[in-house]
Amino acid sequence: PEGANGVTRSRGLPLRIIVGSPSTLMYLSEERPDRACRPSKDQGRHWSCSNFSIPSPGHDCNSHSNSYFIGLRGLHDGASSKGHLKYDVNQYLRRSINTTSSSILSKDIRDRWATKDVRFLFGSQDTVHCNVGACNNKCEAMLTGKNRLQRGLNFMSYLQRLFPASQPVWSTYTGGHSASLAYSSKRFTAWAFEDFEA
């Protein structure tokens, strides 16, 4: 797979993925941050979540809490028809994962994630509540956090829990949701241009 062990498949060149304050993050299992990990009031850049569980019926967004784009449900064969995004993603995955089983597909995706050099950069002030239009405010997205920074930090805690042998690499820059501030930050410059060991 492309990017395995931090290199490209064809030439073995270094490949690093830098993700900046996304509105949604795809969880690789059914667990989501517990309610206590999603306070409405911003907790700042030192926020940490340690409690994750599978949302219970009645609190699982009508069974959509693990649907594709927030989770992995719906990516297996036959889950959607041609012309839908889930179908296209399934076809892309099938090029390198030869299975129709959703559980094997999910395991392979998790196994592959663990080999990638993925880094996250969050705005320390990217804390506008998603209900005012700052990010995705659909029910299943709100199960991951109330603002972009909280969602990102919850996801870092989740990755630590999911992959205890390798800690996620992340940092913050001073500012809100701003591409120019993110791209001009010292951390982005180091990750993208200077030291591939940073």
Steps between C-alpha positions, in 0.01 A plus 500: 500500500605855425675670790568181695792557736508864391609443139345488155429162346675545165821684588533477877500878537404649838126565527358700787136601536430820692138553602387845611205555739242293311128532561463122521735213573434139404507269801636153429273317746151555643625674815445873540596748773270473803267791574746640758755534217266730306430798728335801338751737661844509340772331708802631305796334332593287801168310488522123524235229486548158652150350482370344180207265446256384235200737499194329644168471311316829528833684513648363177346743250241249377773239448710738286776561757738267314391574142763595243667828525490482882551122516551198278145364467378497144832449323458126439375352173133558427463779755418756233451527127717641222513878502507533879814600690493182713497289184798690357696465825418128509631458146821686591552279808427182307801566277725399788273325752347187354197442721127556513493468880448825690690368806807403293481831314490691831795301639707558185429873511610516866812294425592728212439816703760385752769498225437855375686821585195715575532822699237740627514876541229681696429866562522567875206739463298292251223478758187643339207269581395286204134595549579850371633368171870469579503129417275202430213502751327177396419271792772245423765773472389660828573166673870571439514852649339843503771694311793423270769518768305277738431251221865492406624452855235233566622321187862517622390333826305244298804416285713458814240254627465316168875480430675499840835403347518817287393843618337738252710795389325833538555863587314829525563842351380825655177600331158388388393316185743660257692327221749788475582478873530122483723502189723775640545331838845373600367149550347477151822632345706243689268212412454592133835645393784469746547193711318182406589366844330794686 
